[in-house]
Amino acid sequence: MKLTRHNGRAGKNGVYNPKHNDRSFDIANSEHIDEERAKRNIYWDCYNGYRSIKKSENEDELSDTFSEVEQLFYSSRYRDFVNQQNERNVKSRHPERNRETADLLKNKKTCPEETVYQIGTIDNHVPPELLFEVVTEFMGIVSERFGSHVHILDWALHMDESTPHIHERHVFDCENSYGEVAPQQEKALEALGFELPDLEKPVGRRNNRKMTFDSVCRVLLFDVAKKHGLNLEEEPEYGGRAYLEKNDYILFKQKEQMAAQEQKLEELTMKIEDVDALVDEVADIAYDKAVEVVTDTVKVETHKEDIKLVEQSKAWVLSPERKASKKEIEYASKRLDGVITKITNAMKSTMQRIQTTLMKPEVKKAGTNQIKKKARASILEKLHRKQTEDAEREAMKNHLTTTKKHDMEL
């Protein structure tokens, strides 16, 4: 008897639709589905746990279908990534690249991966209860060991077709270079400590960490099946068992922590080749902020002395020493208030003209170029100084290590 575990994301009709899994369609029109046996199907999702095929009447449940569950998960977990990426697209003048979290579910690189589990064939298969026990125990192991970067979204045990089988959907994710959690398979598996099958070759279709991950999962799955008394035909492991024996799963947590530390270090230590991109992005922001500061200064300083003189004149007119009539004093006071109003309006008009002039494309371009020139030189100088300090620190560390080793030999 064979145990099969197949993965996929898309077919000829595009990415796989979870509607097939939770039967959220009219199954009466499907010839391969037994409507009566469908009542025995088992469904689970990450928000509601175990559930029925029927639409829930429980108002506490967050969603009714697997599609809604996945939309809710993607919206809540990847919203910041999508929003920040859209802002970067606009800044780089490519707003046509903007998308929503729902678009991630339609892209075969970022949509959930679907895995189908089956033990046996139409003529000879294990009872659905045993399939359920083996696969759910295996999924528990996956969640415990890899759950920081591999998230099981939903699964369904189908007992309404020719052979009992389970459809399970999950997503790989980890933080990107901006510190945003994003769906990215290879980076997630790298963060978990998985290595390439061939360390001498670059990442590619025939050499990637997913191959190692699948081999390890297959070994774990067969181990669980053996615990339940199943003697199955095992297909080639592609290094899965050797990988497990080599690492013994003790190093996974250590590698995960090291990967997190290295990522933080990369974020803190800026590379020289990133300077131009950073300067271009910062220059626009710096210029806009500078315009705000200039106009605020204009707002405060423009005609301040003129207003001060008028206020002094008004105080002189209203002083008790003046011998003019009350009517004349009130008239003079109102006229002086009118002068202050005109000066204030002139100030606002001047401020607006200055701001409009500074934000003209040709003026802004010249200003940002000046900022870029100054900023680039300053940042490069600091980077070179930082590299020199790091090199000196590393040299001192190596010297101390060599000296200590020499002393121990003596």
HELIX and SHEET records of a PDB file:
HELIX    1   1 LYS A   19  ASP A   22  1                                   4    
HELIX    2   2 ILE A   27  ASN A   29  5                                   3    
HELIX    3   3 ARG A   37  ARG A   40  5                                   4    
HELIX    4   4 PHE A   66  LYS A   91  1                                  26    
HELIX    5   5 PRO A   95  ARG A   97  5                                   3    
HELIX    6   6 THR A  101  LEU A  104  1                                   4    
HELIX    7   7 PRO A  128  PHE A  146  1                                  19    
HELIX    8   8 GLN A  185  ALA A  191  1                                   7    
HELIX    9   9 ARG A  209  LYS A  227  1                                  19    
HELIX   10  10 GLY A  240  ASN A  247  1                                   8    
HELIX   11  11 LEU A  251  LEU A  268  1                                  18    
HELIX   12  12 ILE A  272  ASP A  274  5                                   3    
HELIX   13  13 VAL A  275  GLU A  301  1                                  27    
HELIX   14  14 LYS A  304  LEU A  318  1                                  15    
HELIX   15  15 LYS A  326  LEU A  358  1                                  33    
HELIX   16  16 PRO A  361  GLU A  409  1                                  49    
SHEET    1   A 6 LEU A   3  GLY A   8  0                                        
SHEET    2   A 6 GLU A 113  ILE A 119 -1                                        
SHEET    3   A 6 HIS A 165  GLU A 175 -1                                        
SHEET    4   A 6 VAL A 150  HIS A 158 -1                                        
SHEET    5   A 6 ILE A  42  ASP A  45 -1                                        
SHEET    6   A 6 GLY A  49  ARG A  51 -1                                        
SHEET    1   B 4 LEU A   3  GLY A   8  0                                        
SHEET    2   B 4 GLU A 113  ILE A 119 -1                                        
SHEET    3   B 4 HIS A 165  GLU A 175 -1                                        
SHEET    4   B 4 VAL A 181  PRO A 183 -1                                        
SHEET    1   C 2 ALA A  10  GLY A  11  0                                        
SHEET    2   C 2 GLY A  14  VAL A  15 -1                                        
END                                                                             
